[in-house]
Amino acid sequence: MAKAGLAFSGGGVRSAAFCSGVLRRLLQRETNLDYLSCVSGGGYTGSAYMDWKYRHGKQDSKDWHFKFFDHLRERSGIFCDWQRPIHGVFDCTVLFCLPVFVTLIVPFILWSAYACPLAFAVDYLAGDIIRGGIITHCDSSALLVNETVSECEERRERKAIERFLLFGAPLVLAFASYFIAPMLPGLKNASSFLTTSFGVIFGLVFLPWFFHDVLEFIPDWMRVLIILPTVVLWFSFPVMRKNATLVVIVYFYAYVIVYRVYKKSFSFYPYTDHFFAQQLWASGLLLWISPLIGTIQQRLGHVYNRWRLQKALFTPTSRGLCGCAGISFRNFFLSCPYFDHKQRVNLDPERPLTLEDLENVKPIFISNAAVNRWRRTTSSTEPDYEALIMSPQGIERLDRPAHERELEGKLMPEDIYLSDAMATSAAAVDHHMGALEGEEMFKDLKVTLGIAMGNSVVSDPRHVRKLNICLQILPYFIEIFRVSPLLISYVFYHNFGSDDYLTFGVFCFFLLLLLLTVIALIPTGSANPSRVERMARYFAVHIPYISYVRKTIGILNLGSSPPPVLRLSDGGHVENLGILPLLRLRLKRIISVYGGCAASEQAFCNTLMNALEMARKKLRCSFTGMDGRDINEDIRINFVERSSGNQPRSYRFKVQYFDKDPEGDGDHMVGEAEVLFIAPRHPNKGIKMTQPMTWKEALSDINENLDEGHWGTGPELHAKEVDRLTFCCCESCHGDACRGFSEGICGAFPQHSTSNQFYTPAMFAAYHREGYRACLEAKAPEFLSEQSAQVLNVDHIRVENVDETKI
């Protein structure tokens, strides 16, 4: 029998509901599916289905199918369940407290900890030049009362020249690094870091002088009128917006530097050297705990997302106590010491499922994610992201050549929990976002505030587990040693009263920080890494500061060897339909279910055409209409430009698979296939059924019926039913009042917003019915069972092609 595959697209709960309706129809007709490829929201339904099937003896049955779809409808409020008011209050409280902790409290602790050491260093190195010969109030006793006017003017002129050189040198070096970077592609990471560093140095020495000498003598309201527009300016222009958040942090540091350099009073508390030394000591304590809270901040979004999805969708056995099965403190850290080097096989039948557990469950499950900041070659034209395919048969990049095994023997299906794969594929917001990264306006803001749901995965966990216990504990000693100079120097200062101890401690701290930063900039990706690169890979996994620097700067991994830490995000950041893995397998029948966001009919077409264009470039595929017409023109005529009330919910086209000639530059065709694309329509726009159909009639072949109170009278929706689905939190919000306002903030059927994942059971049921209706109209079961589908003749597929048993 021909191989067939089903692809569920991204689109949050909206896509999950729509895809669930298609899945119900296919399961009802007992269609044969070999592969199930899921992206983002489609993975909610796909992962939950695989979990339920595994827990029910790995067999399909109408008994648990009905319970499964009822469960999805009841728990559609994944992040805020207002069907149970107490749960809704708790969920809203968590949703409020979590962003406050992640984006306000933790960033303030992390970034303010560096302010006092930085102010001390700037004052020691350039404080006198910044002051320009001005005698501070604290140093007025040292004023030379016998200094003549000419001597004073000479001193001021000399200080002005020194200050000009101090301000100008970082600017010149920053521009030089910026313009030299394109000439030295191999040093792109270092040059980018130097450009940013010199720009920051300029801000740290210029702004304190500007704030004190220029703004001190003008009214407060005028200061606001000067400073506020400069901040807004950085966020207004795309070119400047990239570093806007860093500029705001430099502004904050500049005020602390003014406090130290000019000995200004801090609020109502007068400046004293002893008080500042106490602040240095407090900064050391904050820097000591910063790796812990910083790591938690960067990973909390992903862990929370995984917990909510698993708790809402999986079976009770897979959820575990409080929905935390498979989730532990280790999920908040890239690496933790393993005192037992052997990886124990968990034979508990109630353990949380990994991808390996699904090896003998049909269909073969494929989860799609985007791996960022990894370029297989040194070509600057190659994107620095790619689709990462995770399945029970292996984990690999979509563009992996047949002779390469990047992650084989390193990252295996047994290392990835099913719930983790589902949450990773649905990480819509992250620091790095694949093809969408170029459109990102506030990337550095997300990094600074820890706004991320993506997953960071060690690419070779087996190597980490096998490390000597001393090497596993060493990072903790490094973190202690990194901050110790600040704390120890304060003890000596407190006992002996000399600033020299503080000076020594602060500069030892920054030298260690500089050393770790240089290690973070070491390039990785070589097939045969040197000792230096192996050291850099070790530190990137085990030292939180180095991992954070690499993520913040966006260090690019160049080469076939995977980066030490895989930065994974939503699979839709590369391709949102999930059909590329199925085309790569050269299946004969593929159904693509699209529940993503599309503002117009043309948007449906654009999403599909983008996926097909990627298939042409990466997989040597060619596409035509069913009658041989050009695919672009065919889809425009038969799917996009159709009158209201006559818009089809499906589009069918052909794909031809090509392979490269081993003895030349040409291609030759090795097979053909057909693809069925399914998308939702508004009841007033889509094709209507000739006669109304009830659920009893639709499910007559399995002698079942659905509760009309929950699922409506039948598969076909009416405009009145979907137009009343306003707002999002609870079903009491639905109605005809304020429909325009609701559509403006939450969207309207079939494009309700899923940015907050607040869906009601009524919304879920509507999209589920539309999915079932679209599948019915498209005759998807008949499409998969057509006798004309022949098995692809694998004898004619050459070595370069992918074996269908591998993915």
Protein Blocks (a to p, Z undefined) as FASTA:
>chain_A
ZZddddddeeijmlmmmmmmmmmmmmmnopacfbdcdehjlmmmmmmmmmmmmmnoopac
fklmmmmmmmmmmmmmmmlcckbmklmmmmmmmmmmmmmmmmmmmmmmmmmmmmmmmmmm
mmmmmmmmmnnopacfklmmmpcfkbcfklmmmmmmmmmmmmmmmmmmmmmmmmmmmmmm
mmmmmlmmmmmmmmmmmmmmmmmmmmmmmmmmmmmmpcfklmmmmmmmmmmmmmmpmklm
mmmmmmmmmmmmmmmmmmmmnopaehjbccdfklmmmmmmmmmmmmmmmmmmmmmmmmmm
mmmmmmmmmmmmmcfklnognhighiafklmpfbdcdfblbdcddfbfkbccdfklmmmp
ccddddddddehiafblcfkbccbdcddddfkbccdfklcfkbcfkgoiagfklpcfklm
mmmmmmmbcfbecjmlmmpmblmlmmmnopafbdcddfblmlmmmpcfklmmmmmmmmmm
mmmmmmmmmmmmmmnopaklmmmmmmmmmmmmmmmmmmmmpcchifbdcfklmmmmmmmm
mmmklmmmmmmnopacedjbdcfbdcdddfklmomnlpmmmmmnopabdcdddfbdcfbf
klmmmmmmmmmmmmmmmnopacddfkopafklmmmmmmmmpcehiacfbdcddddddddd
fkbcbdcdfbdcdddddddddfklmccdfbdcdfklmmmmnopacdfklnojblbdcfkl
mmmmgcjlbmklgcjehklmmmmmnopafkbcfklopacfklmmmmmmmmmmmmmmnomm
mmmmpmklccddfklpcfklccfkbZZ
